[in-house]
Amino acid sequence: MLRAGIVGLPNVGKSTLFNALVANAKAEAANFPFCTIEPNVGVVAVPDERLNVLAEISKSKQIVPTRIEFVDIAGLVKGASQGEGLGNKFLSHIREVDAIVHVVRCFENDDIIHVAGSVDPLRDIDIINLELALADLGQIERRIDRTRKQARGSKEAQIELDVLEKISAALNEGKQARQVELTEEEAAIIEQLCLLTRKPIIYAANVSEDDLATGNQWVEQVRQLAAQEHAQVVVVSAQVEAELVELPEAERGEFLASLGVEEGGLKSLIRATYELLGLRTYLTTGPEETRAWTITAGMKAPQAAGVIHTDFERGFIRAETVSYKDLVESGTMTAAKEKGLVRSEGKEYVVQEGDVMLFRFNV
């Protein structure tokens, strides 16, 4: 399951956003699987309107969306890398996630005191990035000490040492590990370290209700920084998300439209996360269930089948495939077949976003 950690300084709206996202997901998808594992962990259904349409076509008994886990990680403070605040506990939680959602305060509110006394998103980002970099640097330096001894008689250890020193130099220059260009071999070598600054990051610029559609000068600052870091930016409003929770589902679209936006923060964040991580969704549908499956972009049919069950990949024969658009326009799978829109794809087929698939395999 995809895991995203929500981080940020105290009083930036991080926990408000987390609570609203989880509540919104539960309200929007009351018939979907939902659970709260801990007070700060929410597993929510990924909104996908295509599922309801396919379920209607197939007369499915149930709908099973793909899921994403949001982890609200305790507010980070200056000195966390040396144990301030929750220190190492906070950092260990980040090491376990696939992507980081960094909530940055981009709104004025005299009733909510900023820990640093003023609104300055670039300063706030620097504080957290520095703590993450210091934690990574400490880990890398310890690793370098061990690897340097091994490198005297090992070519593999020498390659690892070269990679570690390259990343160490970048961190000391104020860069993030994800800004260091690595070969596939080099990336594989350091993957086990789960470096914090190598995690893909989305900056969630938290604005007031009035700035949700247009953003503001602080949002532009965040966007410029993100472009340098190869990161994503999503403009959200924890205030709006909290208000959405209180509205009946039928009124939510109208409320968002009145603010000049088409979707809420949950959909925006998930879409950005999928794009950042290079993820795609394919669909299966039938009388028993209609279901969404998450795969990596570029994945071929046998590997996509293996997401359902490893036996599907081992015994893969072919995949009966039709695009979601073609199936919906045809009205039924039978009609789509009669029009020649259902294709028989083999082992080299690269699965596309929105493919509706039925796998044939040997047991």
N, C-alpha and C positions, 0 to 999 in steps of 0.2 A: 504494500500500500504506500502511496505517495505521502511523504511527511514534510510539512512546512512549519518551521519555527518562527513565531512572531516575537520580535525583539524590539527594544527601544528604551530610551531613558525613562525614568519615572515621570508621570504627568504629561505624556505625549499623546495619550488616548489609546495606548496599546491594549490594555485589558478591556476597555469599553468596546473597542473594535472586535476583539476576540469574542466576547460574550454576545455581541449583536450578530456576528457572522454565524455562530453556532445556533443561536436562537432562530435566526432567519432561515437557516438551512432546515432546521427541524419543522418550522412552520410551513415552509414552502413544500416540503416533501414528507408530510406526516405519514405517508404509507411506505416510505423508504426506510431501510435499516439506519438506525441512529443510536449512538450510545455516547455517554460521557464516561471515559475510563477513569479519569481523575478530574478534580475541579478545574485543572488547567489543560486538559486534553479533550478535544472534541473530534469525533469521527463523523463526517458529514457526507451526504450524497452530492455528487457533482451534478449540478443542474444540466439537463439535456432534454430539450423539448422533443427531440426525435424519438425518444423511447415511447412516449405516449402515443405518437402517431403509428409507430410500428406495432405496438401492442394492440391497437385498434384493428389494424389490418390482419394480424395473426390471431386475434381473439385470445391473447395470452392471459394465463391465469395470474401471473405476477410480473412485476417490473423490477429489475435489479440494476441500479445504476452503478457506475464505478465510484470509488470513494477516495476522499482525501482526509488526512489527519492534520488538524491544526494544533500546535503546541504553544500555549502562552507561556513563554519563558520569562522568569522574574526579571524585573527592571534592572538593567545593567548600570553600574555606577563607575566612576573613575576609580581605578585601582583594582578592578575585578580580577585582572590577571595575577595580582598578588594576594588575592583572597578577600578583597573588600566586598561588602554586600554578601551575596550568595557565592561569589567567587567561583571556585572550581566546579561547584554543582551546576551553576548556570552554564559554564563553558562546556561541561560534559553533555548537557542536554542539547546544545547546538551541534556538537559533533555527530549526533545521531540522526539529524534531519537531512533531507535531500536538498532543500532550498531554504533560504532565510528571507523572511518578510520583515524588513526593517522599517518600523513606523516612525515617521519623522514629523514633528509638530510644525505645521505651516499655518497656524491660526493664532489670532490674538484673543485672549480672554482673561480679563483682570481677576476673575473668580478662580481661575486655575493657575496657581503659581508655578512658574517654570523653575526647575531646580537650579538653573544657571542665571536666573533673574531676567532673561529676555529671550525673545524668539530669534533663533539663529540656527537654521537647519544644517548649514555646513559645519558649524562648530559642533553641533550635536552628533553629526555623522562622524566627524573626526574623533570624538571621544570614544565612540563604540569601535570604530575601525582600529584605533590605536590599541585598545584593550585586546581585541581579537588578534592583531598583529603581534603584540607582545607575547601573548599566549603561544602563538605559532612559533615565534622566534625561540622561545625557551625550549619548546619541544624539539625543534630542528637542531638547535645547538647541542642538546644532549645526544641526539641521534648522530650528529657529525662526529662527536667525540668517540662514539663506539665504532662508527663506520670507518673512520680514518685508520684505526688499528687493523681492521680487516682488509682494507684496500691495498695493503702492502703485498698481499699474496693472492688477491682475488680481483679479476677483471670486473665481475658483476658488482662487487662492493665499490670499486673505483667509479663505475658509472653512477651508482647511487650517490656517492659522495659529491660528484660533479653536479648532480641535480640539486642536492640539498644546499650546496654552496651558492648555486644560481638563485635559488629562492631566498636564501638568507640575505644575499646582497640586495635583492629587490625589496624585501621587508625593511631592511636598514635604510633604504632610500625613501621610505614612506609609501611604497606601493603595496598592493594586495597580491597574494599568491596567484589569484586567478588572472592577473594581468601579465603573468610570466608565460611566454609561449613555450610549450613543451611538445616533444614528439609523443606518439602513442606509447612508445617504450618508456619514456621518462614519466609520463602521467601514470602508467601502471605501477611503476616503482614506488611512487609516493602516495598512491591511492589509499593504502592501509593506514596512513597517518591521519586521515580525515581532517586535513587542515581547515581551520575555521575560515580563513580568508580565501580559500579556494572554492568554498560553497557558492553556488549561483545565488545572486541576491536580487530582490525586488524592493525598491524603495516605495513604501506606501506613504505618499504625501497626504497627511491628515489635515483637511481644510474645514472651514466653516461651511454651513449650508449655502451661503451666498456665493462661495467661490468654487462650488463643486463642478459646475459646467465649464467655467473659464480658467480656473486656477488663479494664481497670483504670482507676485515677484519671487516669493520663496520657492514656489513650485518650479519656476524656471531655473533657479539656482540648483535645485536638486537634479533637474533634467540634464543640465550641463555637466554636472559631476558624474552622473550615471553614464553618460555617453563616453566619458573617458575610462570608466571602469568596466565597460561592457555589461552594464546592469540594466534592469528594466525599471520603469516608473509607472505607478498606478495612482491616480488621484482618487482618494476616498474621503468620506466624512463619517467619522464615528458617530457624530451627532445624528446624521441622517439615518445611518444603519440602526441606531437605537430607536428612532421614530418609526422606522419600517416595521419593527417587531410588534409595535402596538396596533398596526393597521391590518384590517382584513386583507387576505391575499388579493382579492378582486380590486382593491383600491391602490395597491402598491404601484402598479404601472402608471396610473394617473398622477400619483404623487411625484414619482421620479420625473415624469414628463414635465410637470410644472416647474421642476428645478433645471430642466434643460438637458437631462441625461436619459439614456435608454435602459441602463441596467444598474443594479446595486453593486456594492463592494464585493460580495461573495463571487459573483460571476466574473467581475473584472479581475480579481486576484487569481482565480483559478485559470482563466484564459491566459493571463500573463505567465503564470507558473508553467503551464503546459508549453507555451511558446518558448520560454527560457530553457526548459529542460528537453526540448525537442520531442514532445510526446504527441501521440495520435490516438484516436479512438476508432475502433471498429465495432460492429454490432452483430448480434445474433438474435434471431426471432423465430418463434414457433408457438404452438398452442400452450406449451407449459410455461414458457417465460420469454420475455424480451430483455436483453442484457447488453450492457456496455462493457468493453474491455479496453484497458489502456496498454499501449505498446510504444516502443521507441520508433521514431521516424526512421525509415529505411529498412525496417524489419521485414523479412520475407515470410511467405505464407506458413511454412512449417514451424518457424519460431513463434509466429503469432498464434498458431494452433496450440503450441506448447504452453501459452499463458493460461489456457483453459485446463489442460492436463498434459503432463509429460508424455503419456501414451499417444496423444494426438500428434505430437511432433515425431516420435519414433516411428509410428506406423503411417505417417502422412502419405496419402495417395494424390489427392487433389482438393481444391477448394471451389465450391460453387459460389460465385461472387456476383453481386449486383450493386450498383451505387445506390445510396439512400434515395437520391433524387429520382433516379429511374424507377425504383420500386414504388415510390409514393405516386409518381405520375401514372404508373401502370395500374395501380389500385390493388393488385394482388400479385403474389409470387407467380402464380400460374400465368397471368396475363403478361408479366415481365418475361417469362420463358418463351411464350408464344411470339413475342416481339423480338426475340433473340438478344435480349438485354442481360440475360444471366450467362456469365462466362465460366468456363472450366479452366481454372488457373493452376499451374504446376508449382514445383519447388522453387523456381526462381522469381516468382511473382512478388513484387514489393507492395505490401498492403497500403492502401490509400485511406486518408481520413474519410470516415463515413461509409466505408465498405460494409455491406451486409453479407455475412459469410456463413456457409455451411460446409463443414470439413468432412471429407471422406477419408477413412484410415483403416489400416489393418490392426487388429488387436494383437 
